[in-house]
Amino acid sequence: MNRILPLSGITVIALEQAVAAPFATRQLADWGARVIKVERPGTGDFARHYDTTVKGLSSHFVWINRGKESLCLDLKTPEGMMVLRSLIGKGDVLIQNLRPGALTRLGLDGKALARENPRLIICNISGYGPDGPYRHRKAYDLLVQAESGLLSITGSPEMPSKVGISVADIAAGMYALTGILTAIIQRSTTGTGNVVDVSMFEAVAEWMGYPLNFTHYGQQSPRRTGAHHATIAPYGPYPVAGDDEVFLGIENEREWKLFCAIVLQQPALSSEARFSTNAGRVAHRVEMDAVIHSVISQLDFEEVVARLEHAGIAYARMNSVEDLWEHPQLHARQRWADVSTEMGSIQALMPPVSFADLTARMGPVPQLGQHTDTILEELGWTAEVIADWKMRHII
């Protein structure tokens, strides 16, 4: 394996908290970037305190902060800002997802920073973007899910439901990552940096492309159908004998004919006018589901799977989160790696992007302020100054 990772030599200064920016920078760290995470003295990133489930550490924090260096700075002091400006002057990327307007209040004007370091790439992650009527709104994941319309199409007919993970934060983090990488490539040609703006709201709005088109041009919103699909049928969970379910996904008419012939053993069903097209099956979902239920509910899971395999129909079983941890596919592909923390080693999933000749750097999760002294010494401050700043809680 090639030990020189593709982002080696890139230094990222991260004024980050919670999920969106840390998710982006952890991936930069995985592939070789040096990520210096600036945290508040004493408390740090508030995601450190979400829970204590991972050997006393936060499950969110250990997930998205491995491989980084933690530097404590009180940015409300002149000394703290002096250190930060020194870092930014030497860095390649500055990323921040602070509260709206926080960067300006700190006196960090993007144009001024670009003049001081023309190669600097600045990535701002916000709830709704740097302008427009919502620019000052705080944004949390649930609120963005609601504002973007995602909540309106998720859940059961009776009740909307929040997506169970921080999808708005993750979406923004992924677009921040691609934006930064794009700016790095651009800089290799132009020699200058750029400003990348990503909003959680616009990231989820992009992911809402299908329902946006379906609703605007079709004059109706996709219905909330639980684990079923609003516009494809059969697609979703069906009970089998015993206390179990099989999840089906039939995407085209060829598969529907095979499903009827081999799984349901009713080949004529595929030609019935009500069920011969996907639109017909959606319109007559109740009758179609009744036929499927009458067959599948009499078979145990293994019998249903045997028929589905024979027909070449996509299926799944609903796993628990613990089932995912033990999933044979992840273990067969060796997707787990050991990561060091202050409380001992934990297991973490390797990045889902695999390279033929590279292995991700699964670096340790930093203690709060673990690298403060080292970074300050690199920047030229003496041990006496560092000790004084510690006593004054500047670091």
N, C-alpha and C positions, 0 to 999 in steps of 0.2 A: 504494500500500500504506500502511496505517495504521502510523505509526512509533511510536505509544505501545503498547507491548506489555502484555498483560493483567496481568502480575505486576509491572509497574514499581511501585516504592515498597515492595515486600516485601523485607525483609532476613533472610537465612538464615544462622545460625551453624552451621557443619558440623564436628563432631568425628568425622571419618569416615576410613575406610581401606578398601582392597581394592575391592569392587564394589558391594555392595548399597546403602549410603547414597550413595556418589558417583553411582550411576546415577540415583537419585531426584533429587538436587540438580542434576545437569547439566540435567535436563529443566526444572526450575524456572528455571535460569539461561537456558536457551534461550528461554523465554517472558517474560524481563524481570526476574526476581528478582535481587537482589544477593546472591551466595553468597560468604561469607567462609569459606574453608577453613583451619582451624587445623591446623598441621603441626608435627612435632618439628623443632627446629633441627638442621641438619646432615644429616638423613636424610629427613625428611618422610614422607608416606604411603608404606608399603612397596611399594605397587603401582607406584611410580615405578621400581622396580628389578627388576620381573619379567623384562624382556628389554630389548633395545636395538635392536629391528628397525625402528622408524620414525625414520629419520635419527638414530639414537642414543638415541631415547626409547622408553619402554615402550608397546607396542601397547594394553595395557589402559588405561594412564593417559591417553593422548591421546584415547581413545574416550569416556571418561566424566568428564573434568574440564575441558572447554572452558568458557569464559565465567565462570570463577571467579576470585576473588582469593585469593592465598596469603599467609597470615599465620603466621610462625613464633613459637611460644610454648613455653617449657618450663613445663608445667602442674604440675610438681613444686616450683616456686618460688612464694613469695608474690606476687612481681611478676607472674608469668605468670597466676596465678589472678585477680589484681586486674584485669588487662586483660580476661580472659575474662568476668568478672562485669560489667564495664562494657559490653562488647559485648552480653551477654545482656539487660542492663537496657534496651537500646535496640532490641533485635531483635524480629522477628516470629515467627521459627521457630528452635528449637534442635533439630538432628537429630544422633543419634549411633549408631554401631554399634561401639563399643569392646568390649573383652572383658567378659564377665559381671561385674557389680559395679564396674566401673571408675568409672562416674559417681559412685556413692556414695562410693568411696574418695577421689575428688577433692573430696568435700564438697558436691557439687551435688545437693541434695535437691529433687525435683520440686515438692513442696508449697511449700517455701521460695521457690523460683524463681518460682512462680506468685504468691506474695504480693508479691514484689518487682516483678514485671511481670505484672499480671493478664491482659494481652492475649497473653502468650507461648503459642505452640503448641510442645509438646515431642513429638518423635517418636523413639522408641526402637526400634532394630532389633536383634534378638537371634537366637540360634540356635533357642531353644525357648520363649521367652516369659519374663515376669518372675517366674513362680511355677511350682509343680509340681516333680516329682522331677528333671526334666532341666534346671532353670533355670540351673545352674552349668556345664553342659557347653559346651565349645567346639564350634563348628559350622563345618565347611568344606563346600564345595558337594558333593563326592563323598559325604561322610558323611551329609548330609541326604538326598541321593538314595537312599542305602541305607536309612536309618532310615524314610523315608516310603513305602517300597515301590516307588518309581519304578524302582529298579534291577532289581527282580524281574520287571518286565514289559517291560524294554528289552533288546534284543540278540537273539541267535540261540537256538534251543532248547538248544544245547550250552553257551552261555556268556552270562551277563548282561553288559551294556555300559553304561558311563557315557554320559549325554547329552553331546555334544561341546562344548557351551557351558555357562557357569555358570548353569544354569537356576534353581537355588534362590536364588542371589543376585539374579538378574534378577526373579524372581517377587516376592521380598521388596521389592526396590526399587520395583517398580510399585505394590504395595499401599501402600508408604510414601508414594509420590507421591499416590495417590488419597486416602489418609487425610489428608495435609496439606492438599490442596485442599478436601476436605470440611470440615475444621476452619476453614479460612479463610472459607468460605461461612458456616458456623455463627457465626463470630465477628462477621461483618457484621450479624447479627441480635441476638446476645446481648451483644456487646461484650467478651466474655472468651474466653481461649484454652482449650485442652484438651490432654489427654495422649493420644497415639496410640502404641499398642504393636503392632509387627509382628514375627512370627517367621518365619524361613526355613522351618522345619518346617511350620507351619500354612499358609504360602503354597503350598507344594508339595502338602500334604494336600488343599487346596481344588482344586488342578488334577487331583488323582487322583479326582475325583468319579465319572467313568464306571467305572473299574475297581473302586472301592469298592462302588458299587451292584451291578455285575455279579457281583462275588465274594460279597458278603454275602447277596444275595437269590437268586443263582443257584447258590450252593454250589460254585463253581469259579472259580479265578483265570484271567484272560486268559493265554493261552500266549504265550511269547516267539516271535515269528514273523519276526524280522529286519525287513526293510522291508515285509513284508506286514502285513495287518491281522488281528487275532485273531478278529474277529467279522463282517467284511465280505469278500466275495469275488465277483469278482476285484478285488483292490486291492493294488497293489504292482508290483515290477519283473518284466519279461518280456524275455528276450533276443530280439534281431532278428538278421537276417543281418549278418555282420561282427562287429566287436568293439564292440557297442553294446547298449543296453537302452532300452525304453520303460516308463515308469511309468504304470499305469492306475488309475483310480478310478471304479468303477461303483456308484452309490448306490441304485438302485431297479430295479424290474422292467421299467419302460419302457426304461431305458437298456440293460439286459441283452438284451432282445429286439432292439433296434437293433444292439447289438454283435454278436450272433450272425448277424443277417441281413446286415449291411453289412461288418463287419470280418472276421469268420470265414467269411462266406458259407455259413453252415449254419443257416438259420432254424429248422429243426426242433429244433435243440439246445436252444433256450430252453424248449421244452415237455417235455423229458425229465424224468421224475419226480425224478431225482437233482439236477437243476440248475434246476428251475422256481421255487425260492424261495431267498432268500439263506441261510437256515439249511441247506438242502440242499446248496448250493454250498460252504458252509464245511465241512460234514460230509464231502463228497466232493471236497475241494480237490485232492487228488492227481490224480484222474481228470480233473477240470475243467482243471487246469493242463496236463495232457498234451495235451488237445485244443487248447487255446490255443497251446501251444508248437509243435505240429505245423504250425500255420498261420503264426504270426507269425515264427517262426525262419527261414522261407523268404523273408521280405520284408525289404528294407532299411528304414532308419528313415523315409525320406521316403515310401515306399509305405504304411507303417503309418500314419503321420501323416495322409496324404491320406484314408485310409479312416476314421480316427477323426474327422477334421474333418467329413467327410460325414455321419457318424452322430451328431455332436454329443456325443462321448464325451470326458470330461476326461482329459488326459494331460500328461506332462512328461518332460524329459530330465534325468538326474542331472548337474548342473553341478559343476564344481570350485569352490573358493573364488575362484580367479582368474577363472573364468567369471562369477561373481556380480559381481565388480568391473567387468567389461566388459559386464554384461547390458544388452541394448538397451532394455529397459523402463525401467530406472533412468535411462539416458541420455536417452531420449525424453521422460521426465517431468522432466528437469533436477533429479534428486535429489542431485546432488553439489555441494558448495560448498567454497571454500577456507577453511582455518582456519590462523591464525598460531600458530607455536610458536617457542621460542628457537632452534630449529635450522632455521627456515625454514617456508615454507608447505606444508601437507599438504591432501589432500582428505578430506572427511568426508561421510557421508550426512546429509541433512536429516532432521529428526524425521519419523516416519511419519504424524503428525497434520498435516493441511493445513487452513488457514483461507482463506476467500475474500479477506480484506483484511489478512492478517498474514503477515509473514515472520519466521521464527525468527532470534534473535540468535545467530549462530554465532561466539561470542566466542573469543579466543585461549586457548590452553592456558598456564597460568601457570608461570613458573619458581618454584622453591622459594623462598619468602619474598619474592617480587617486590613485594608490596604492603605489607610490614610497616611500613616507615617512614610511608607515606601514611596507613595506618589508625591508627597510634599518634598521629600528628599531629592527625588528625581528632578523636581522643578527648581531646586536650589535653596530651599529653606533649611535652616540649621536645626539641630536637635533642641537648642535653647528656645528658639521661636516656636517650634512645634509643642514643646512642653508648656510654654506660656499660653498658647492658644487652647490647649486642652484644659488648662486650669480655668480659662475664661469661657469655656464651653463654645468656642468658635468652631471647633472640630470635634 
